[in-house]
Amino acid sequence: MIKRSLFLLPALLIGTVAAEELPFTVELTTRLSTDVNHKGDPVTGRVIDPDTFRGELVQGHVTQAKAGGKLHGEAILNFTFDTLQHNGAAVPISCSITSITNSKGETDVDEEGRAIRKNNNLLKAAAGAGVGALIGGVTNGGEGAAIGAGVGAAASLIMIEVAATGPRLVLAPGSRIGLSAKSHGGPDLATLPPVSAQAVAAVGPQPSMAAPGASVARTSAPAPAATNGQPQFSAINMDFIPGEKVVFYDDFSDMAQGEPPPHWKLTGTPMELRTDGGIRELYAKDTANLTSPSFAAPKNFTFEVKWTGSGETIWNFNDKDDNAVLTATVRREADGATASLNVATPDGGPLGNGEIKTQANRPVEFALWVQQGRVRAYLDGQRLVDTNQVNLGALDHLSADIARERPNGICSVRLAESAPDFATVISSNGRYVTHGIYFDNDGIRLRPESAPVIKLVAQGLQKNPNLKLEIDMHSDSIGDPKQSEDLSRRRAEALKSVLVTQFNIDAGRLMAAGFGGSKPVASNDTADGRAQNRRVEFVRQ
């Protein structure tokens, strides 16, 4: 079968000239994982060599992310690198994989030590299965992929496949991928001029070029790594801003297997700690009851909980006599396609309700914002309830009925005093601290729910053209200090780049600095303290 197909090649290749291929080494700037990635998610890498393109970006997207089976199945990630950002222009390319090294420097294994099988396959042409796709399929993406690459641009885009036996496959930022790259319908890469001095300045220092022993990494240049693959924040219709002064927080990182949650009183069905699939959660198969300790709650507060499963949870916000002053019910239907909420007061009745569409394999985030008698409630950043003139009694503690009807899990709970106004704080104190800017795990891609805080800062900069800020990124002490510092610096650069490219803020008004866990504001020995240390500070210059 293979030989008969190969006999067709001379006729197919008449009049075509294969583009010249160049060896590339790129360092991932986004996390790749079968746990979190989905079809269409962006993939980016920074060129380490050749020197002609050093520091520039290659971009693509995930075409498939498949978790492994329970016994012998493979976890599979398919993705492409189809664009090279060269001297400010997008150059279409096609890349095949030649080598892979994880962020620890280990060859042909993922972050958790699973052996990786790598492969190349041709994607189908836009109008159907093209000749190159056919050849790639016949030869299982090996020799046929290389031959089919010369058939034409329509059929020569190569899909990279990496697989590992086991439940998942994970590659962290910093992993290096060897590629064989060529033009995809444009000029040969070998004919392109070297990266310009302006482009080098725009990229800024790279992790591999950083001065050894530097305690703080800083750059005043925009970071192109964030100009692509980031959400368009100006178009995101979210307004929830999490509070800053943490009153109560738990992500169950202080909980041991087989033990009850240390920061809650538990009654009813026993709950268990689950850590499978990259999610850490307190899980209940049937109805369980949780009660938090008493705390000094402010009048104006925000509440956030990330939860999984398809059951129903009732959250009660109680006074010191254990009477509910506010109740919120959140649930997901059995098919995982929709989630809903209902908010009510015991005396005043329902305040509102709503429903959103969800993806069954992803957690749902419920948030509540109580401010000057106004109550807003959100699911995954969508405001579903907004009512005012609500008089609530003094809040003393939380209680919850978990897993009503169907199993449920809780990933994290956070209650905090409402955030102060950016313009007022930066004017009076010269420093605005926020916990409302989020990134993908181990990556520099900002999450959409960061939009409200980013827009708030951008508006403050736009209204005050003389304001200059340093963006300081901080983390907790978990993990390698150098890697933490490097990641926090790149995240600060990514945030800066969004402000520059999406909100037209002059790059000269912004500095970016990453401190990792070197400047804690609370103890790293508790989940609460670690949560406070993971923050972004905007400092007036």
Number of C-alpha atoms within 10 A of each C-alpha: 7 10 9 8 13 14 10 10 15 8 8 15 15 9 7 10 10 16 20 15 17 15 15 22 22 24 27 25 24 24 22 27 24 23 20 18 19 17 14 13 16 22 23 27 25 25 23 22 16 14 12 17 25 20 31 25 25 27 22 22 20 20 19 16 25 21 22 19 13 9 9 10 15 20 23 24 26 21 23 26 27 23 20 26 21 21 19 14 9 14 19 21 26 25 28 28 23 16 14 25 20 23 18 13 13 14 17 17 21 25 18 11 14 16 16 20 15 19 18 25 28 30 25 21 18 9 8 11 16 20 21 30 26 22 26 27 18 18 17 15 24 16 14 23 28 19 18 27 25 18 22 21 19 20 25 30 29 29 26 24 22 20 26 24 19 18 20 26 29 23 22 21 22 25 24 26 21 19 21 16 23 26 25 23 15 12 15 17 21 14 8 12 11 14 18 14 10 10 17 17 15 22 21 18 18 16 16 11 10 11 11 7 7 10 15 15 20 21 21 18 20 27 27 22 29 25 19 20 18 19 19 13 21 15 9 15 14 20 17 22 24 27 23 20 19 20 18 21 22 22 20 21 15 13 17 12 10 10 11 17 20 13 16 15 13 18 14 13 14 16 25 19 22 18 13 11 13 14 16 17 23 23 23 25 19 18 22 20 20 18 18 16 12 14 13 11 18 17 15 17 24 27 21 21 21 19 25 24 25 24 25 23 27 20 21 22 22 21 19 13 8 14 15 23 19 23 20 22 18 23 26 26 17 15 11 18 14 16 24 20 23 19 23 18 18 11 10 10 11 14 20 17 18 17 17 15 13 19 12 18 12 14 18 23 18 23 24 23 25 22 17 13 15 14 22 21 28 25 25 18 22 19 17 18 18 15 13 13 9 15 14 16 15 15 22 21 22 21 21 20 19 28 26 18 16 19 19 26 26 26 23 18 17 20 25 21 22 21 20 15 12 18 17 12 13 19 12 9 10 14 17 22 18 21 21 19 20 18 16 12 17 19 19 26 25 22 15 19 23 23 26 22 20 20 18 16 19 20 15 17 22 15 10 11 11 9 15 18 22 21 24 23 26 28 25 25 19 11 11 10 17 16 16 22 24 21 25 29 27 28 30 29 32 25 25 29 27 27 24 20 17 17 17 13 19 15 18 12 17 26 22 27 24 27 24 30 24 17 12 19 15 14 15 17 11 15 18 20 17 21 20 22 24 21 21 22 18 22 18 16 12
